[in-house]
C-alpha cells in the first residue's frame, strides 16, 4: 500500500477510471455483437448508428483509440454494404 497521501489518491482515481472505462468498453462490445447479429440492411444501419455514436463518445473520453474507432465503424459499413 502506498504511504503518501497523493499516492493513495492516485490509486483511488485509477480504480474509479478503470471501472468507468470498463463499462464503456463493455457497452461497445455489446453493441458490436448486436450489429454483427443484425440481419437486413435497415437493422444493420440502425444498430451501426448506435454503435458509431458510442464509439465516438468513447474516443472523445479517451477510452478508445481513434484508429480502433475507425476500424469498428468501417467493419459495420462493410457489413451494411454487403447486406444491400
N, C-alpha and C positions, 0 to 999 in steps of 0.2 A: 504494500500500500504506500502511496505517496505521502511524503512528510510535509511538503509545503502546501499552504492553502491554495495557491494558484494551480498547483498540480492536481489537487483534489477536485477543484472546479473544472479543470480541463477534462478530467475523467468523467465527471457528470455530464459535461457538454457533449463529449464524444458519444456517450451512451444514448443521450437524447437524439442526437443527429443520426446515429446508426439506426435507431428504431424508426425515425421518420423516413429515412432513405429506404429502409427495408420495405415499408408499406408502399412507397411509390413504385419501387421496382416490382413488387409483387402484383400490384394493380396492372402494370404494363404487361407482365407475363400473362395474367388472366385475360386481358383484352386481346393479346396476341393469339392466344389459343381460341378465343371466341371468333376472331376474324378468320383464323385458319379453318375452323369448322363450318363457317357460314357458307351456305350454298345459294347460288344465284347472284347476279350482278348487283341487284338492289341491296341485298343483305350484306354483301361484302363491302359495298360502298358505305353503308350506314355504320357498320362496325369499324371500318377503316377510318372513318372520320372521327369517331370517338377515340380510337387508338392514337391517331395522329395528334389530336388535341392533348391527350395525356402525355404523350412522348415529348411534345413541345414544351409543356409545362415542366416536365422533369429536367429538360435541358436548361430551361430558364433558372431552375433552382440549383443546377449544378450536380444533379444526381446521376444523369446520363450524359455521356459524351455526345457532342453534336454529330459526329460521324456515325455513331451507333444509331442515333435517331433517324438519320437519313437512310441508313441501311434497312431499318424496320419499316419505314414508310415506303421505301422502294419495293420491298417484298410484297406489301399489301397492294400497291399499284400494279405490280406484275400479276398478282393473282386476279385482280379486277379485270385487267386486260385479257387474261386468258379465259375468264368466265364469259366475256362479251361475245 
